[in-house]
Amino acid sequence: MGFTYRKSVNLGPFRVNLSKSGIGYSVGGRGFRVGTTARGKKYTSFSIPGTGVGYRKSGAGCLVLLAALPVGIAATKLLLTS
């Protein structure tokens, strides 16, 4: 297992990710993010904040997760209000 390095800088909804491989970027909010890795791969990620449970999809079909955004927002509101 090798050493890794990653540092993120948040600029509002934008995030710049600095790693050993280079610079990646993403945009999104709590629970949902779309971005490009330092190696140029596109990804979409969806998570339930505060739980550690999430899903990340890479590749050309990654925007399919946009349909999950309303579900993620509802789950986040449910977790924050309970």
Short mmCIF file of the C-alpha atoms (twelve columns), coordinates in Angstrom:
data_MODEL
# 
_entry.id   MODEL 
# 
loop_
_atom_site.group_PDB 
_atom_site.id 
_atom_site.type_symbol 
_atom_site.label_atom_id 
_atom_site.label_alt_id 
_atom_site.label_comp_id 
_atom_site.label_asym_id 
_atom_site.label_seq_id 
_atom_site.Cartn_x 
_atom_site.Cartn_y 
_atom_site.Cartn_z 
_atom_site.pdbx_PDB_model_num 
ATOM 1  C CA . MET A 1  0.000   0.000  0.000   1 
ATOM 2  C CA . GLY A 2  1.446   3.382  -1.006  1 
ATOM 3  C CA . PHE A 3  1.196   6.800  0.554   1 
ATOM 4  C CA . THR A 4  -1.549  9.148  -0.571  1 
ATOM 5  C CA . TYR A 5  -2.115  12.862 -0.242  1 
ATOM 6  C CA . ARG A 6  -5.274  14.889 -0.737  1 
ATOM 7  C CA . LYS A 7  -6.248  18.396 0.266   1 
ATOM 8  C CA . SER A 8  -9.500  20.178 -0.555  1 
ATOM 9  C CA . VAL A 9  -10.157 23.901 -0.778  1 
ATOM 10 C CA . ASN A 10 -13.809 24.949 -0.682  1 
ATOM 11 C CA . LEU A 11 -14.895 28.040 -2.607  1 
ATOM 12 C CA . GLY A 12 -18.634 28.174 -1.981  1 
ATOM 13 C CA . PRO A 13 -20.271 25.303 -3.899  1 
ATOM 14 C CA . PHE A 14 -17.003 24.699 -5.779  1 
ATOM 15 C CA . ARG A 15 -14.243 22.477 -4.429  1 
ATOM 16 C CA . VAL A 16 -10.673 22.254 -5.706  1 
ATOM 17 C CA . ASN A 17 -9.022  18.949 -4.821  1 
ATOM 18 C CA . LEU A 18 -5.223  18.861 -4.655  1 
ATOM 19 C CA . SER A 19 -3.640  15.411 -4.709  1 
ATOM 20 C CA . LYS A 20 -0.451  13.629 -5.628  1 
ATOM 21 C CA . SER A 21 -1.996  12.975 -9.067  1 
ATOM 22 C CA . GLY A 22 -2.785  16.630 -9.782  1 
ATOM 23 C CA . ILE A 23 -5.709  19.034 -9.446  1 
ATOM 24 C CA . GLY A 24 -9.348  17.996 -9.677  1 
ATOM 25 C CA . TYR A 25 -12.495 20.017 -9.161  1 
ATOM 26 C CA . SER A 26 -16.123 19.490 -8.279  1 
ATOM 27 C CA . VAL A 27 -19.331 21.396 -7.701  1 
ATOM 28 C CA . GLY A 28 -22.296 20.584 -5.494  1 
ATOM 29 C CA . GLY A 29 -23.637 20.795 -2.015  1 
ATOM 30 C CA . ARG A 30 -24.051 18.668 1.032   1 
ATOM 31 C CA . GLY A 31 -24.901 15.148 -0.090  1 
ATOM 32 C CA . PHE A 32 -24.467 15.564 -3.851  1 
ATOM 33 C CA . ARG A 33 -21.430 16.453 -5.973  1 
ATOM 34 C CA . VAL A 34 -20.379 16.286 -9.644  1 
ATOM 35 C CA . GLY A 35 -16.730 16.621 -10.602 1 
ATOM 36 C CA . THR A 36 -13.603 15.671 -12.467 1 
ATOM 37 C CA . THR A 37 -10.674 13.837 -10.904 1 
ATOM 38 C CA . ALA A 38 -7.061  14.900 -11.274 1 
ATOM 39 C CA . ARG A 39 -6.724  12.248 -13.986 1 
ATOM 40 C CA . GLY A 40 -9.655  13.631 -15.990 1 
ATOM 41 C CA . LYS A 41 -12.362 11.099 -15.084 1 
ATOM 42 C CA . LYS A 42 -15.821 12.508 -14.481 1 
ATOM 43 C CA . TYR A 43 -17.842 11.363 -11.473 1 
ATOM 44 C CA . THR A 44 -21.066 11.930 -9.604  1 
ATOM 45 C CA . SER A 45 -21.380 11.221 -5.901  1 
ATOM 46 C CA . PHE A 46 -24.384 11.011 -3.635  1 
ATOM 47 C CA . SER A 47 -24.302 10.528 0.135   1 
ATOM 48 C CA . ILE A 48 -26.504 10.767 3.176   1 
ATOM 49 C CA . PRO A 49 -24.777 13.417 5.320   1 
ATOM 50 C CA . GLY A 50 -23.775 12.379 8.807   1 
ATOM 51 C CA . THR A 51 -24.068 8.660  8.139   1 
ATOM 52 C CA . GLY A 52 -20.927 7.791  6.170   1 
ATOM 53 C CA . VAL A 53 -23.138 6.078  3.577   1 
ATOM 54 C CA . GLY A 54 -22.616 7.142  -0.008  1 
ATOM 55 C CA . TYR A 55 -22.344 6.124  -3.632  1 
ATOM 56 C CA . ARG A 56 -19.921 7.309  -6.314  1 
ATOM 57 C CA . LYS A 57 -20.331 6.591  -10.028 1 
ATOM 58 C CA . SER A 58 -17.580 7.269  -12.564 1 
ATOM 59 C CA . GLY A 59 -17.775 7.349  -16.335 1 
ATOM 60 C CA . ALA A 60 -20.015 8.611  -19.088 1 
ATOM 61 C CA . GLY A 61 -23.313 7.596  -17.470 1 
ATOM 62 C CA . CYS A 62 -22.603 9.280  -14.160 1 
ATOM 63 C CA . LEU A 63 -25.254 11.987 -14.569 1 
ATOM 64 C CA . VAL A 64 -27.959 9.354  -14.115 1 
ATOM 65 C CA . LEU A 65 -27.627 10.057 -10.389 1 
ATOM 66 C CA . LEU A 66 -29.170 13.484 -10.937 1 
ATOM 67 C CA . ALA A 67 -32.497 11.685 -10.575 1 
ATOM 68 C CA . ALA A 68 -31.452 10.743 -7.022  1 
ATOM 69 C CA . LEU A 69 -30.988 14.385 -5.990  1 
ATOM 70 C CA . PRO A 70 -34.588 14.952 -4.755  1 
ATOM 71 C CA . VAL A 71 -34.364 11.748 -2.691  1 
ATOM 72 C CA . GLY A 72 -31.063 12.900 -1.181  1 
ATOM 73 C CA . ILE A 73 -32.478 16.296 -0.268  1 
ATOM 74 C CA . ALA A 74 -35.502 14.685 1.383   1 
ATOM 75 C CA . ALA A 75 -33.290 12.251 3.335   1 
ATOM 76 C CA . THR A 76 -31.045 15.109 4.483   1 
ATOM 77 C CA . LYS A 77 -34.021 17.142 5.701   1 
ATOM 78 C CA . LEU A 78 -35.392 14.080 7.487   1 
ATOM 79 C CA . LEU A 79 -32.071 13.433 9.260   1 
ATOM 80 C CA . LEU A 80 -31.628 17.077 10.255  1 
ATOM 81 C CA . THR A 81 -35.141 17.449 11.679  1 
ATOM 82 C CA . SER A 82 -35.186 14.230 13.708  1 
# 
